[in-house]
Amino acid sequence: MTRMLAFVAAWKIKGTPVKLYKNLILVGCSALALAGCGSDDIASPGTGGNVTITNTTTPTTPTTPVDNSVKAASGCPTIADPQGLKDDGTITGPTGTWRVCTLPARINKSITLAKIPGLLYQMAGRVDVGTDGGFTKTSADSNVTLTIEPGVIVYGGTGVSWLAVNRGNKISAVGTAARPIVFTSRDNVLGLNTETSQGQWGGVVLLGRAKITDCNFGSTAAGTCERSTEGSADAATFGGADNTDNSGAMSYVQIRYSGYVLGANKELQSLTAEGVGSGTKLDHIMSYNSSDDGAEFFGGNVNLKYYVAVGADDDSLDADTGLTGNFQYGLLIQRDGKGDALMEIDSNGNETDSPRQTLKISNFTGIQRQVSSANEAEDLASLFIRGNADVTLVNSVFNTPNNECLRMNGSGATPATLTARSVVLTCNAAKYLGSGTYNASTTATAFGSGANNNNDSFVSTLTSAFINGANELAAAVFDVTGLGSFFSTTTYIGAVKDSNDTWWAGWTCNSGAADFGSTSTACTSLPTT
């Protein structure tokens, strides 16, 4: 203020009008008022020296993360069998926490395993469905049926856990493409498995009354041939005289990480069908990482459609002891550097036994990218036919560029035979092997490349590992109607026509060896719906 008065006085001395002095004094005082009359303060812009900020953004409400992990069911359901299910508490893995309901060691009355969210069924050891009714059907059969609803997960709690469906009893494990039934291991539940995990529990065994060979009891000549399950400490007997026998139905089923050793060199497969009759319905079945075969058929009269074997450590498909079998639409895919043959078909050297093995196969695709030491030491080729076996192989694709494609063994008065039609092979330079009375040349003659639309110099154009490409789609197709009513008429070779053909989608599981698309979940994890 002192400086302002001095400034006004100076103007007054120079003759400035008094009215202007008054105005300047008022302006100066206003400025000082805005500045708070302090030399160190800075006035805020705007009317009155205050700034009003209007926030037009609606505050965001914090969201609570959604917990999609599985929550354990409150308890175990009641089943018809008086023994009931044992509530073994809960088990927790990457997918969440599950209630564990353990099956009785023997199921004596027909029961249903219901699909209940947050619930797993456990086999704590061998689980028998009913009691073995013997060689012939009688009124004394226990007639137990184990029914498993779509989406149910059953796991082997120990290495020696396996399911035995005894003669005179049935399984009804019928899932859907969206909700397959899964048989797996405890480690799978816990999230411990990797691409190489295998052999963590037994598997599923169907015991029927159809005809077999290689008898442990009785004889084929007398029509009384029976056998016991390989490696089983307690009798699990199969065989009979009824080729129409019915062991139930399995559809849209995955069997993972099976093959635990029951005895010396005796391992179960994902699916072991023993003396199974034609009344049994088998379709849409997947084996994953079995430490033995994907599926093995011991005699019987079997029909199977839509079969997938991935990562078997022995053979993807094994058939022996007098099987009469019809198979259509199969994917056989081995892990790189693992497994033995894609197919091993024989009768264990019993070439004089009856029935003689008769196998008809159509629309299979087999993939063996890298050869394993097991294959080099045992079956040697990707396809091995020997013993008392007559094989008809049509409309199929085998891509095994680093291995011989076909080996045949000649033995007995009437050695193994092969009838091939519209079969294409991608092999190493040798292509063929022989043993016994067969050599590479006679094996090549049996296949007959260049005739009947067979080709042993085929250039594979498979896409996504197993879907037909341009060369496969251009191949001539064999008419399967003459093979029997079981076979569906087809317009292509191989298991999967093209990208629009998705019979494998949803009910399979994904791995590094085979990716079945976004509708399938990972084999190392559990389905949660």
C-alpha positions as CSV (number, residue, x, y, z in Angstrom):
1,M,0.0,0.0,0.0
2,T,2.9,2.4,0.8
3,R,4.3,1.9,-2.7
4,M,0.9,2.6,-4.3
5,L,0.4,5.9,-2.4
6,A,3.9,6.9,-3.3
7,F,3.1,6.2,-7.0
8,V,-0.1,8.3,-6.8
9,A,1.8,11.1,-5.2
10,A,4.3,11.1,-8.0
11,W,1.6,11.3,-10.6
12,K,-0.1,14.2,-8.6
13,I,3.2,16.1,-8.5
14,K,3.3,15.8,-12.3
15,G,-0.2,17.2,-12.6
16,T,-2.3,14.1,-13.2
17,P,-6.0,14.6,-12.5
18,V,-7.3,13.7,-9.0
19,K,-10.1,11.5,-10.5
20,L,-7.6,9.1,-12.0
21,Y,-5.8,8.8,-8.7
22,K,-9.0,7.6,-7.0
23,N,-9.6,4.9,-9.7
24,L,-6.0,3.7,-9.5
25,I,-6.3,3.4,-5.8
26,L,-9.5,1.3,-6.1
27,V,-7.9,-1.0,-8.7
28,G,-4.8,-1.4,-6.6
29,C,-6.7,-2.3,-3.5
30,S,-8.8,-4.8,-5.5
31,A,-5.6,-6.4,-6.7
32,L,-4.2,-6.6,-3.3
33,A,-7.5,-8.1,-2.0
34,L,-7.3,-10.8,-4.6
35,A,-3.7,-11.5,-3.7
36,G,-4.7,-11.9,-0.1
37,C,-2.6,-8.8,0.5
38,G,0.4,-11.0,0.8
39,S,3.6,-10.8,-1.2
40,D,4.0,-14.6,-1.5
41,D,0.5,-15.7,-2.4
42,I,-0.8,-16.5,-6.0
43,A,-4.5,-16.0,-6.7
44,S,-6.5,-18.8,-8.3
45,P,-8.0,-17.9,-11.7
46,G,-11.8,-17.5,-12.1
47,T,-14.5,-15.6,-10.5
48,G,-14.0,-15.1,-6.8
49,G,-10.6,-16.8,-6.9
50,N,-12.1,-20.4,-6.5
51,V,-12.2,-23.2,-9.1
52,T,-15.3,-25.5,-9.2
53,I,-14.7,-28.9,-11.0
54,T,-17.7,-31.0,-11.9
55,N,-17.0,-34.8,-12.3
56,T,-19.3,-36.2,-14.9
57,T,-17.8,-39.8,-14.7
58,T,-19.9,-42.4,-12.7
59,P,-17.7,-44.0,-10.1
60,T,-16.8,-47.7,-11.0
61,T,-18.2,-50.2,-8.5
62,P,-15.4,-52.8,-7.6
63,T,-16.3,-56.3,-8.9
64,T,-15.7,-59.5,-7.0
65,P,-13.7,-62.1,-9.1
66,V,-15.9,-65.0,-10.2
67,D,-14.8,-68.3,-8.7
68,N,-15.4,-71.0,-11.3
69,S,-13.6,-73.7,-9.5
70,V,-15.5,-76.9,-8.6
71,K,-17.2,-76.9,-5.2
72,A,-17.5,-80.3,-3.4
73,A,-20.9,-81.9,-3.3
74,S,-22.4,-82.0,0.2
75,G,-22.3,-85.8,0.4
76,C,-22.7,-89.1,-1.4
77,P,-26.0,-90.2,-3.0
78,T,-27.8,-93.3,-1.9
79,I,-27.5,-96.2,-4.3
80,A,-29.6,-99.4,-4.6
81,D,-26.8,-101.7,-3.4
82,P,-27.1,-102.1,0.4
83,Q,-23.3,-101.6,0.8
84,G,-23.8,-98.1,-0.4
85,L,-21.1,-95.6,-1.3
86,K,-18.4,-94.7,1.2
87,D,-17.9,-90.9,1.7
88,D,-14.1,-90.5,1.7
89,G,-14.1,-86.8,2.2
90,T,-12.8,-84.4,-0.4
91,I,-9.9,-84.2,-2.9
92,T,-8.6,-80.9,-4.3
93,G,-6.8,-80.3,-7.5
94,P,-6.5,-77.5,-10.1
95,T,-10.1,-77.7,-11.1
96,G,-11.4,-77.3,-7.5
97,T,-12.5,-79.5,-4.7
98,W,-14.6,-82.7,-5.2
99,R,-16.5,-85.0,-2.9
100,V,-15.1,-88.5,-3.1
101,C,-17.6,-91.4,-3.1
102,T,-16.0,-94.8,-3.1
103,L,-17.6,-97.8,-4.8
104,P,-17.9,-101.1,-3.0
105,A,-15.5,-103.8,-3.9
106,R,-18.3,-105.9,-5.4
107,I,-21.6,-104.4,-6.7
108,N,-24.3,-106.9,-5.9
109,K,-27.3,-105.0,-7.1
110,S,-27.9,-102.8,-10.1
111,I,-27.0,-99.2,-9.4
112,T,-26.7,-95.9,-11.1
113,L,-23.8,-93.5,-10.7
114,A,-25.6,-90.1,-11.0
115,K,-23.9,-87.0,-12.4
116,I,-23.8,-84.7,-9.4
117,P,-21.8,-81.4,-9.6
118,G,-18.6,-81.6,-7.5
119,L,-18.7,-85.3,-7.0
120,L,-16.2,-88.1,-8.2
121,Y,-16.6,-91.8,-7.9
122,Q,-13.5,-93.7,-6.7
123,M,-12.4,-97.3,-7.2
124,A,-10.2,-98.1,-4.2
125,G,-9.1,-101.4,-5.8
126,R,-10.7,-104.0,-8.0
127,V,-14.4,-103.4,-8.4
128,D,-16.5,-106.3,-9.6
129,V,-19.8,-105.8,-11.3
130,G,-21.9,-108.7,-10.1
131,T,-20.5,-112.2,-9.7
132,D,-19.1,-114.4,-12.5
133,G,-22.0,-116.6,-13.7
134,G,-19.8,-119.2,-15.4
135,F,-19.6,-120.5,-19.0
136,T,-23.3,-120.7,-19.7
137,K,-26.1,-118.4,-18.9
138,T,-28.4,-119.7,-16.1
139,S,-31.2,-118.4,-13.8
140,A,-28.5,-118.1,-11.2
141,D,-26.8,-115.2,-12.9
142,S,-26.5,-112.1,-10.7
143,N,-27.7,-109.9,-13.6
144,V,-26.2,-106.7,-12.1
145,T,-26.1,-103.6,-14.3
146,L,-23.8,-100.7,-13.5
147,T,-25.3,-97.6,-15.1
148,I,-23.1,-94.5,-15.4
149,E,-24.7,-91.2,-16.4
150,P,-23.2,-88.8,-19.0
151,G,-20.5,-86.5,-17.5
152,V,-19.6,-88.8,-14.6
153,I,-15.9,-89.1,-13.7
154,V,-14.7,-92.4,-12.1
155,Y,-11.1,-92.6,-11.0
156,G,-8.8,-95.3,-9.8
157,G,-7.6,-94.4,-6.3
158,T,-4.7,-96.9,-6.4
159,G,-2.6,-98.6,-9.1
160,V,-4.4,-101.8,-8.7
161,S,-7.8,-100.3,-9.2
162,W,-9.8,-101.7,-12.1
163,L,-13.3,-102.4,-13.1
164,A,-14.4,-106.0,-13.9
165,V,-17.8,-106.5,-15.5
166,N,-18.3,-110.3,-14.9
167,R,-20.1,-112.8,-17.1
168,G,-23.8,-112.6,-16.7
169,N,-23.7,-108.8,-15.8
170,K,-23.6,-105.6,-17.7
171,I,-22.2,-102.0,-17.9
172,S,-24.3,-99.1,-19.3
173,A,-21.8,-96.3,-19.6
174,V,-23.4,-94.1,-22.2
175,G,-22.2,-90.5,-22.4
176,T,-22.8,-87.8,-25.0
177,A,-20.5,-85.8,-27.3
178,A,-20.8,-82.8,-24.9
179,R,-20.6,-84.9,-21.7
180,P,-18.4,-87.9,-22.1
181,I,-17.9,-90.4,-19.2
182,V,-14.3,-90.3,-18.0
183,F,-12.4,-93.1,-16.4
184,T,-9.1,-91.8,-15.1
185,S,-6.5,-91.8,-12.3
186,R,-6.0,-90.1,-8.9
187,D,-3.0,-88.2,-10.3
188,N,-5.2,-86.7,-13.0
189,V,-7.6,-85.4,-10.4
190,L,-4.7,-83.9,-8.4
191,G,-3.3,-82.2,-11.6
192,L,0.0,-84.1,-11.4
193,N,0.0,-85.6,-14.9
194,T,2.1,-84.6,-17.9
195,E,2.2,-85.6,-21.5
196,T,4.2,-88.8,-20.6
197,S,2.1,-90.0,-17.6
198,Q,0.7,-93.5,-17.9
199,G,0.0,-96.8,-16.1
200,Q,-1.6,-95.2,-13.0
201,W,-4.5,-97.6,-12.6
202,G,-5.9,-100.7,-14.2
203,G,-8.6,-100.1,-16.8
204,V,-12.1,-101.3,-17.8
205,V,-12.5,-105.1,-18.4
206,L,-15.5,-106.7,-20.0
207,L,-15.8,-110.5,-19.5
208,G,-18.2,-112.3,-21.8
209,R,-19.4,-115.7,-22.9
210,A,-18.5,-115.6,-26.6
211,K,-16.0,-118.1,-28.2
212,I,-12.3,-117.8,-27.6
213,T,-9.1,-119.8,-28.2
214,D,-5.9,-120.3,-26.2
215,C,-7.7,-122.0,-23.3
216,N,-6.6,-121.9,-19.7
217,F,-9.5,-124.3,-19.0
218,G,-11.3,-126.7,-21.2
219,S,-10.6,-127.0,-24.9
220,T,-11.7,-125.6,-28.3
221,A,-12.2,-129.1,-29.6
222,A,-14.7,-129.8,-26.8
223,G,-16.2,-126.3,-27.1
224,T,-15.4,-125.6,-23.4
225,C,-12.6,-123.1,-23.8
226,E,-12.1,-120.5,-21.0
227,R,-9.4,-118.1,-20.1
228,S,-8.4,-115.8,-17.1
229,T,-7.6,-112.2,-17.3
230,E,-3.8,-111.7,-17.7
231,G,-2.1,-111.0,-14.4
232,S,-5.1,-111.0,-12.2
233,A,-4.4,-112.5,-8.8
234,D,-8.0,-113.6,-8.4
235,A,-9.9,-115.3,-11.2
236,A,-11.5,-113.0,-13.7
237,T,-12.7,-115.7,-16.2
238,F,-14.2,-115.3,-19.6
239,G,-15.3,-117.4,-22.6
240,G,-18.3,-119.4,-23.5
241,A,-20.3,-120.6,-26.5
242,D,-22.6,-117.6,-27.1
243,N,-21.3,-115.2,-29.7
244,T,-24.3,-113.0,-29.2
245,D,-23.6,-112.5,-25.5
246,N,-24.3,-109.0,-24.2
247,S,-22.0,-107.2,-21.7
248,G,-23.8,-103.9,-22.0
249,A,-22.9,-100.7,-23.7
250,M,-20.1,-98.1,-23.7
251,S,-20.5,-94.9,-25.8
252,Y,-18.7,-91.6,-25.6
253,V,-16.2,-92.7,-23.0
254,Q,-12.6,-91.7,-22.3
255,I,-10.2,-94.0,-20.5
256,R,-7.1,-92.2,-19.4
257,Y,-3.7,-93.2,-17.9
258,S,-4.5,-96.9,-17.6
259,G,-2.4,-100.1,-17.8
260,Y,-1.0,-100.7,-14.3
261,V,1.0,-104.0,-14.1
262,L,-1.1,-106.8,-12.5
263,G,1.7,-109.4,-12.8
264,A,5.0,-110.1,-14.6
265,N,4.6,-108.7,-18.1
266,K,0.8,-108.6,-17.6
267,E,-0.8,-105.2,-17.9
268,L,-4.3,-104.1,-18.5
269,Q,-5.3,-101.9,-21.3
270,S,-7.7,-98.9,-21.3
271,L,-10.3,-101.3,-22.6
272,T,-9.9,-105.0,-22.3
273,A,-12.7,-106.9,-24.1
274,E,-12.6,-110.7,-23.3
275,G,-15.0,-113.1,-24.9
276,V,-17.4,-110.2,-25.6
277,G,-20.4,-111.0,-27.8
278,S,-22.1,-109.1,-30.6
279,G,-24.9,-108.0,-28.2
280,T,-22.5,-105.6,-26.6
281,K,-22.6,-102.0,-28.0
282,L,-19.2,-100.3,-28.3
283,D,-18.7,-96.9,-30.0
284,H,-17.1,-93.5,-29.5
285,I,-14.4,-94.9,-27.1
286,M,-11.1,-93.1,-26.5
287,S,-7.9,-94.5,-25.0
288,Y,-5.3,-92.0,-23.8
289,N,-1.8,-92.8,-22.6
290,S,-2.3,-96.5,-21.8
291,S,1.0,-98.1,-20.6
292,D,0.0,-101.2,-22.6
293,D,-2.4,-101.4,-25.5
294,G,-5.1,-98.8,-26.3
295,A,-7.6,-101.6,-26.5
296,E,-7.1,-105.4,-26.6
297,F,-9.7,-107.9,-27.7
298,F,-9.4,-111.5,-26.6
299,G,-11.6,-113.6,-28.8
300,G,-15.3,-113.0,-28.9
301,N,-17.5,-111.4,-31.6
302,V,-17.1,-107.7,-31.4
303,N,-18.4,-104.7,-33.3
304,L,-16.8,-101.3,-32.7
305,K,-17.3,-97.9,-34.4
306,Y,-15.5,-94.6,-33.7
307,Y,-12.4,-95.6,-31.8
308,V,-9.6,-93.2,-30.8
309,A,-6.3,-94.4,-29.4
310,V,-3.7,-91.7,-28.5
311,G,-0.3,-92.3,-26.8
312,A,-0.5,-96.1,-26.2
313,D,2.8,-97.4,-25.0
314,D,2.4,-100.8,-26.7
315,D,-0.1,-101.3,-29.6
316,S,-2.9,-98.9,-30.4
317,L,-5.2,-101.9,-31.3
318,D,-4.4,-105.5,-30.3
319,A,-6.6,-108.5,-31.4
320,D,-6.0,-112.1,-30.6
321,T,-7.3,-115.5,-29.3
322,G,-9.8,-116.1,-32.1
323,L,-11.6,-112.7,-32.4
324,T,-14.3,-112.2,-35.0
325,G,-14.4,-108.5,-35.2
326,N,-15.8,-105.6,-37.3
327,F,-14.2,-102.2,-36.9
328,Q,-15.0,-98.9,-38.7
329,Y,-13.7,-95.4,-38.2
330,G,-10.6,-95.4,-36.0
331,L,-7.8,-93.0,-35.2
332,L,-4.6,-94.5,-34.0
333,I,-2.1,-91.9,-33.0
334,Q,1.1,-92.6,-31.2
335,R,3.3,-90.3,-29.2
336,D,6.6,-89.4,-30.9
337,G,9.2,-92.1,-30.1
338,K,6.8,-94.2,-28.0
339,G,4.6,-97.2,-28.6
340,D,5.0,-100.4,-30.5
341,A,2.7,-101.2,-33.5
342,L,-0.4,-99.4,-34.5
343,M,-2.0,-102.8,-34.9
344,E,-1.0,-106.2,-33.7
345,I,-3.2,-109.0,-34.9
346,D,-2.5,-112.6,-33.9
347,S,-3.5,-115.7,-32.1
348,N,-0.5,-116.3,-29.9
349,G,0.8,-119.2,-32.0
350,N,-2.3,-121.4,-31.7
351,E,-2.8,-121.7,-35.4
352,T,-4.8,-124.9,-35.3
353,D,-7.4,-123.6,-32.8
354,S,-10.9,-122.7,-33.9
355,P,-12.5,-120.2,-34.3
356,R,-9.9,-118.8,-36.7
357,Q,-9.4,-115.1,-36.1
358,T,-11.3,-113.0,-38.7
359,L,-11.0,-109.2,-38.6
360,K,-12.6,-106.7,-40.9
361,I,-11.4,-103.0,-40.7
362,S,-12.5,-100.0,-42.7
363,N,-11.8,-96.3,-42.5
364,F,-8.8,-96.2,-40.1
365,T,-6.1,-93.6,-40.0
366,G,-2.9,-94.5,-38.3
367,I,-0.1,-92.0,-37.4
368,Q,3.4,-93.1,-36.3
369,R,5.7,-90.2,-36.9
370,Q,8.8,-91.4,-35.0
371,V,9.7,-95.0,-34.3
372,S,10.2,-96.1,-30.7
373,S,12.8,-98.6,-29.3
374,A,9.9,-100.8,-28.3
375,N,8.8,-101.1,-31.9
376,E,12.3,-101.7,-33.1
377,A,12.7,-104.5,-30.5
378,E,9.3,-106.2,-30.9
379,D,6.7,-105.8,-33.7
380,L,9.2,-103.9,-35.9
381,A,6.6,-102.6,-38.3
382,S,3.6,-100.3,-37.8
383,L,1.1,-103.1,-38.8
384,F,1.9,-106.6,-37.6
385,I,-0.3,-109.6,-38.7
386,R,0.6,-113.1,-37.6
387,G,-0.7,-116.4,-36.4
388,N,-4.1,-117.8,-37.1
389,A,-5.5,-114.5,-38.5
390,D,-7.4,-113.5,-41.7
391,V,-7.5,-109.7,-42.0
392,T,-9.5,-107.6,-44.4
393,L,-8.3,-104.0,-44.4
394,V,-10.0,-101.4,-46.6
395,N,-10.3,-97.6,-47.1
396,S,-7.5,-96.8,-44.7
397,V,-4.6,-94.4,-44.4
398,F,-1.3,-95.2,-42.6
399,N,1.3,-92.4,-42.3
400,T,4.5,-93.9,-40.8
401,P,7.3,-92.3,-42.8
402,N,10.2,-93.4,-40.6
403,N,9.2,-97.1,-40.2
404,E,8.3,-100.2,-42.2
405,C,4.5,-100.2,-42.8
406,L,3.7,-103.9,-42.8
407,R,5.1,-107.1,-41.3
408,M,3.5,-110.5,-41.7
409,N,4.5,-113.7,-40.0
410,G,3.8,-117.0,-41.7
411,S,3.4,-120.0,-39.4
412,G,1.2,-123.1,-39.3
413,A,-0.5,-125.0,-42.2
414,T,-2.5,-121.9,-43.1
415,P,-0.6,-118.8,-42.1
416,A,-2.0,-115.3,-41.7
417,T,-3.7,-113.7,-44.7
418,L,-4.3,-110.1,-45.7
419,T,-6.9,-108.7,-48.1
420,A,-6.3,-105.0,-48.7
421,R,-8.5,-102.7,-50.8
422,S,-8.1,-98.9,-51.2
423,V,-5.3,-98.8,-48.5
424,V,-2.5,-96.2,-48.8
425,L,0.8,-96.3,-47.0
426,T,3.5,-93.8,-46.4
427,C,6.5,-95.8,-45.3
428,N,10.3,-95.8,-45.0
429,A,12.3,-97.1,-47.9
430,A,12.1,-100.8,-46.8
431,K,8.2,-100.7,-46.5
432,Y,7.8,-104.4,-45.7
433,L,9.1,-107.1,-43.3
434,G,8.5,-110.9,-43.1
435,S,9.2,-113.6,-40.6
436,G,8.5,-117.4,-40.4
437,T,7.6,-118.6,-43.9
438,Y,7.0,-115.0,-45.0
439,N,9.7,-112.5,-46.1
440,A,9.6,-108.9,-47.2
441,S,8.7,-109.9,-50.8
442,T,5.8,-112.2,-49.9
443,T,4.5,-109.5,-47.5
444,A,4.6,-107.0,-50.3
445,T,2.7,-109.4,-52.6
446,A,0.0,-109.9,-49.9
447,F,-0.5,-106.2,-49.8
448,G,-0.5,-105.8,-53.6
449,S,0.4,-102.2,-54.2
450,G,-0.8,-101.0,-57.6
451,A,-3.8,-103.4,-57.6
452,N,-7.2,-102.9,-55.9
453,N,-6.4,-99.2,-55.4
454,N,-3.6,-99.9,-52.9
455,N,-0.6,-97.7,-52.9
456,D,2.6,-98.2,-50.9
457,S,4.2,-95.0,-52.2
458,F,1.5,-92.6,-51.1
459,V,2.4,-88.9,-50.4
460,S,0.4,-88.0,-47.3
461,T,-1.4,-84.6,-47.2
462,L,-3.2,-85.1,-43.9
463,T,-4.0,-81.8,-42.2
464,S,-4.2,-81.2,-38.5
465,A,-2.4,-84.6,-38.2
466,F,-5.4,-86.8,-39.0
467,I,-7.9,-85.0,-41.4
468,N,-7.8,-86.0,-45.1
469,G,-6.1,-83.6,-47.4
470,A,-6.2,-83.4,-51.2
471,N,-4.4,-86.7,-51.9
472,E,-6.5,-88.7,-49.5
473,L,-9.7,-87.2,-50.9
474,A,-8.6,-88.1,-54.4
475,A,-8.0,-91.8,-53.6
476,A,-10.5,-94.4,-54.9
477,V,-12.9,-95.9,-52.4
478,F,-13.8,-99.5,-51.8
479,D,-17.5,-100.4,-51.5
480,V,-18.0,-101.8,-48.0
481,T,-21.5,-103.1,-48.4
482,G,-20.1,-106.6,-49.2
483,L,-18.4,-106.7,-45.8
484,G,-21.7,-106.9,-43.9
485,S,-24.5,-104.8,-42.5
486,F,-22.4,-103.4,-39.7
487,F,-20.4,-101.2,-42.1
488,S,-21.7,-97.8,-43.2
489,T,-21.4,-96.9,-46.8
490,T,-18.6,-94.3,-47.2
491,T,-17.3,-92.0,-50.0
492,Y,-13.8,-91.6,-48.7
493,I,-10.8,-93.4,-47.3
494,G,-9.4,-92.8,-43.8
495,A,-11.1,-92.0,-40.6
496,V,-12.0,-88.3,-41.1
497,K,-13.2,-87.1,-44.5
498,D,-12.5,-83.3,-44.1
499,S,-12.7,-80.4,-41.7
500,N,-16.5,-80.7,-41.7
501,D,-16.3,-84.3,-40.5
502,T,-16.1,-83.9,-36.7
503,W,-17.3,-87.2,-35.2
504,W,-14.2,-87.0,-32.9
505,A,-14.9,-83.5,-31.4
506,G,-16.0,-82.8,-27.9
507,W,-15.9,-86.2,-26.3
508,T,-12.1,-86.7,-26.8
509,C,-9.4,-84.9,-24.9
510,N,-6.4,-82.8,-26.2
511,S,-2.7,-83.5,-25.8
512,G,0.5,-82.7,-27.5
513,A,0.1,-85.8,-29.6
514,A,-3.3,-85.0,-30.9
515,D,-5.3,-81.7,-30.8
516,F,-9.0,-82.4,-31.2
517,G,-10.1,-78.7,-31.1
518,S,-11.7,-76.2,-28.8
519,T,-14.7,-78.3,-27.9
520,S,-12.4,-80.9,-26.3
521,T,-10.7,-80.3,-22.9
522,A,-7.1,-81.1,-22.0
523,C,-6.3,-84.7,-21.1
524,T,-4.2,-83.4,-18.1
525,S,-7.3,-81.7,-16.6
526,L,-10.8,-82.8,-15.6
527,P,-14.0,-81.7,-17.3
528,T,-15.9,-79.5,-14.9
529,T,-19.4,-79.5,-16.4
